Amino acid sequence: MKTLSLNIVMTYPVYWSRYQVLRDFIQNFYDTVGCDEWPQRFYYDYKDLELSMWVKGETFNYEWLLHIGASTKTNNSNEYAGFFGEGFKIASLCAYRDYYWKIQMMSDDWQIDVTDIEQSIDNIPVKMLAYNLYSVKKKNETKLILKNITKEDYEIFLAAFDSFYCVDNPIMGKLLWKGPEGAVFLRSSNPINERLPVTRDYGRKGAVFCGYQMLGTNPFNLVVCLHHYRKEDRERRSLYPFDVIDVFSSIVFDIDADCAMIMLEKMRRYWNTYQQKSFDIFSWSRVIDRLIRKISESPMVKDKFVNKYQNLICLKKIESIADQNRRWQARAWLDLQEKKYLPVKSTFMLMGYPTIEEECERHGGFVVDDNADNFQERCFKVLEDVCKDVFAGFFEFNRIPERKIIINSFAVYNGMAVVFKKQKPILNIIGIKIRYDVGKLYLKSSLFTVEGYYEALSTYVHEMCHSFGGDSSASFSQALTYAIKSLMVNKEIVANGRSKWNQEFEKKFGTENEK
């Protein structure tokens, strides 16, 4: 026997959990036999507080266990779970120092027992991690024995065992795709062990394997495995949400269209999400885009998807006020349809889906406008005069909006305003900012009846309130509330407007026709 110092001070400030220690011990065996033979060639046994693990037909030289950074996998790291060349050394340090486990490793004709020795640095005594090295009878196997292993430790070992990639892993369900770059599975019905790594906010619905190890979770009932993805973190903590998104983004380049379709279906909640900023690393938008493109490249899978999902309707990015106006109209039309559409992002157009505006136009849902005729012009003026008397100082009347008529009977709006942003907002008499000029104001032709006065007036006032903001804005809501109160307070002005409205109908149609 001889003692070999590893030149690792026992107080070296690295602290691995029992899970990390056991996972790294297992990893050495996993890398020896490979993922394809893993369940068949790896053996383990636990009894009397002693845990043994071994593989037959494989040996190596103990010198690989002496140096930090030294690893049999260093020159071919893409094929192994190990990467840093420190796993056994640091795992041994933490197991021996922190958990008081006894560690024996043996292979070929040698055996080492992990221990510590006294050494000195600048004449100061220091304890160092060390191996007692023995020559033993030659065996064609590699074996690790851990002593003082409790039942709880053993349960942690079993969880760590399941953290390694293989098609027989109990959390793997149906295989969707497999290639040199990785694999994608559906999740099985077996729960993911609570001791396995979890990604914050994603729960344990799906799993993510990187470098042949489970390092995180995803929220989609999928198991995504990307073999060559390396998280450059020596502590080997779980993946962050943006790491998981990176893994999904990368694997999409390699999978086939059939797998992409199933993944897209599982990610349905994000079909209408957009990346808010180019550097938004927490958005699933780019993953959805890549899956759609992958599906669209396969005519057969694209047709399969479209036949299955016939009610999708795309929302393109709004670039102007005119676009916003058409979107409002299209959404209002959509709300009244018996057919239930599912709004999705514009990338779905690659599969032939229409935009919401295209579908609305195809069904005649948009406003078809015309200029007001002489009679309608006079009715408009009645409404404008009432507003000038009731809302002096509240609305801006420097320029009366252009009078337009909605002549499409299928249009869902009774009125509409085309607004233009003011260069500089101004405050009205109650302190609300007027942010927009109302350039055009539309009223539906069906409002121009004797009985339509009050509805026409309320619609006109509603559209004028858009000089303060859109329907969902606080300033619009505040302005509309004030406007309703003002109409109620000024009942005489409103009633006088009703008389003038009636007079216009008498002029045009006569008393008998009116009756």
Number of C-alpha atoms within 10 A of each C-alpha: 10 9 16 18 18 17 14 18 18 18 12 12 7 11 16 17 13 18 19 20 22 24 24 22 20 22 22 18 21 26 18 20 18 18 19 13 12 20 16 10 16 17 14 12 11 16 12 10 13 17 20 16 18 21 22 15 12 16 17 17 12 16 9 16 21 18 14 17 15 16 22 19 18 15 9 10 17 17 17 22 24 22 22 16 18 20 25 20 23 20 22 25 29 22 22 19 17 13 14 13 20 18 19 20 21 25 24 20 17 18 21 23 17 21 20 22 17 12 14 10 8 6 7 7 10 15 17 21 24 25 23 17 19 15 13 12 10 11 16 13 16 21 21 20 19 20 17 15 19 16 14 9 16 18 13 20 23 16 19 26 20 19 26 23 26 19 18 13 14 14 21 22 19 13 14 19 18 16 12 9 16 21 22 27 23 22 22 17 11 10 12 22 16 10 14 20 22 25 22 14 11 17 15 21 16 24 31 28 25 23 23 28 23 23 24 26 30 24 15 21 20 26 25 29 26 23 23 17 19 14 14 9 9 10 10 12 15 20 23 18 18 15 19 25 19 17 20 24 19 16 20 20 13 18 20 19 23 19 21 26 20 15 24 21 14 15 17 12 11 17 23 17 16 18 13 11 8 7 8 13 16 15 19 21 21 18 22 27 20 19 24 22 19 22 24 21 14 15 12 12 19 22 15 14 18 14 10 9 12 11 14 20 22 24 19 17 11 12 8 8 13 13 13 13 15 18 19 17 20 23 16 17 23 20 12 10 9 7 9 11 16 13 17 23 21 21 21 23 18 15 18 14 20 18 21 25 24 16 17 21 15 10 11 15 23 25 24 14 15 14 14 19 12 9 14 18 14 15 23 21 17 20 22 19 14 21 23 14 12 19 19 13 13 21 20 18 15 7 9 14 18 14 18 23 25 25 17 18 16 14 20 19 20 20 23 24 23 20 24 15 15 13 9 9 14 13 12 15 11 10 9 16 19 24 20 23 24 24 15 17 22 26 26 23 20 14 19 19 14 16 12 13 21 16 13 23 23 16 21 22 22 21 24 28 27 25 26 27 20 15 15 8 11 12 20 22 18 13 23 20 12 15 22 13 10 13 19 11 12 14 12 11 17 21 13 13 23 20 13 16 23 19 16 17 18 16 10 12 12 12 12 7 9 12 8
